[in-house]
């Protein structure tokens, strides 16, 4: 059995667009990425390299690349879902700050999964 060969241009034209949500679970001392189960510690996340994207953005792009390689006939449309667990608000803000500009074309949503460490007044609310 043989399969027809397509050029890169033909592959892109025939590719099916598929949404791909990556969950970023923000905890007190680490960030967990799904799919994959990658864990980035607070220390590593906060050690953002000057002029670079940092480990979080690199890992998010790698997850999308792996998914794309698994099926080249699909066009991945990545999005982020932040799940903020109890006391994970600080790492949410750190993660969001790193991803917001580097991945500006990736839509994101937020889920609060537990009480947070700061009151609304400390966070700027009323």
C-alpha positions in Angstrom: 0.0 0.0 0.0 1.4 3.4 -0.9 0.3 6.9 0.2 0.4 9.9 -2.0 3.2 12.3 -1.4 2.3 16.0 -0.7 4.5 19.1 -0.9 4.8 21.3 2.3 2.4 23.8 0.7 -0.2 21.1 -0.1 0.2 19.7 3.5 -0.5 23.1 5.0 -3.6 23.5 2.7 -4.9 20.1 3.6 -4.2 20.3 7.3 -7.1 20.2 9.7 -7.1 22.9 12.3 -7.3 21.4 15.8 -7.6 23.2 19.1 -5.0 22.0 21.7 -5.4 23.2 25.3 -2.4 23.1 27.6 -3.2 23.3 31.3 -0.9 25.3 33.5 -1.5 24.3 37.1 -0.2 27.0 39.4 0.6 25.7 42.9 2.3 27.2 45.9 5.9 26.1 45.0 5.6 24.8 41.4 3.8 24.9 38.1 2.6 21.7 36.5 2.0 21.4 32.7 -0.5 19.0 31.1 -0.3 17.1 28.9 3.1 15.8 29.8 3.2 16.2 33.6 6.2 18.6 33.4 6.9 20.3 36.7 8.7 23.7 36.9 9.7 24.7 40.4 9.2 28.2 41.8 13.0 28.9 41.8 13.4 27.8 38.2 10.3 29.8 37.1 11.5 32.9 38.8 15.0 32.6 37.3 13.9 34.0 33.9 16.8 34.5 31.6 17.4 38.1 30.5 16.4 38.4 26.8 15.2 34.8 26.6 11.8 33.2 26.8 12.5 31.2 29.9 11.8 27.5 30.6 8.0 27.9 30.9 7.6 29.3 27.4 10.2 26.8 26.0 8.3 23.9 27.5 4.9 25.1 26.3 6.3 25.4 22.7 7.9 22.0 23.0 4.5 20.4 24.0 2.9 21.9 20.9 5.8 20.8 18.7 5.6 17.2 20.0 1.8 17.2 19.3 2.4 18.6 15.8 5.1 15.9 15.1 2.7 13.2 16.2 0.3 14.1 13.3 1.7 16.4 10.6 -1.6 16.6 8.8 -3.2 18.7 11.6 -2.6 22.4 12.3 -2.4 23.0 16.0 -4.2 26.0 17.5 -2.8 26.1 21.1 -4.5 27.7 24.0 -3.7 27.9 27.7 -5.9 27.1 30.7 -4.5 28.4 34.0 -5.7 26.5 37.1 -4.7 28.3 40.2 -4.7 26.0 43.2 -4.7 27.2 46.8 -1.8 29.7 47.4 -0.8 29.4 43.7 -1.7 33.1 42.9 1.9 34.3 43.0 3.1 31.7 40.5 0.1 32.4 38.3 1.1 36.0 38.0 4.8 35.0 37.3 3.7 32.4 34.7 1.2 34.8 33.0 3.7 37.6 32.8 6.2 35.3 31.1 3.7 33.9 28.6 1.6 36.9 27.8 4.0 38.5 25.3 5.8 35.4 24.1 2.6 33.6 23.3 0.3 36.5 22.6 -1.6 34.6 19.9 -2.5 31.8 22.3 -5.9 32.4 23.9 -6.0 31.7 27.7 -8.6 31.3 30.4 -8.4 31.2 34.2 -9.8 28.7 36.7 -9.5 29.4 40.4 -9.4 26.1 42.3 -9.0 27.1 45.9 -8.6 30.0 48.3 -5.7 32.2 47.6 -3.0 33.7 49.8 -3.8 37.4 49.4 -7.0 39.2 50.0 -8.7 41.1 47.2 -7.6 44.4 48.8 -3.9 43.3 48.5 -4.5 42.3 44.9 -5.8 45.7 44.0 -9.5 44.9 44.3 -12.1 46.6 46.5 
